[in-house]
Amino acid sequence: MLMKIMWRESHCQTTSINRKDPYGGSFGLLQINGSNVGWAKRGGWINSRDDLLKRNQNLKVALELWKLYGWRPWGTKSSQ
């Protein structure tokens, strides 16, 4: 599932940015939305929005989102 979502969201490009998304855009491999930047900073997973363009930080933030919401942030109801 992770690989399918990474391909759909960014074509597996770490520096992918979708500026059309709300809240300042979506960033990186898993297109983490800008609305999550403050939360991710408070969690200690990133220091700035630019960190979402780094593979490891993007994946860590995505993992933490997944722990909270499953795959729903990526538009799928599947929890597999």
Secondary structure, 3 states (H helix, E strand, C coil): CHHHHHHHHHCCCCCCEECCCCCCCEECCCCEEHHHHHHHHHCCCCCCHHHHHCHHHHHHHHHHHHHHHCCHHHCCCCCC
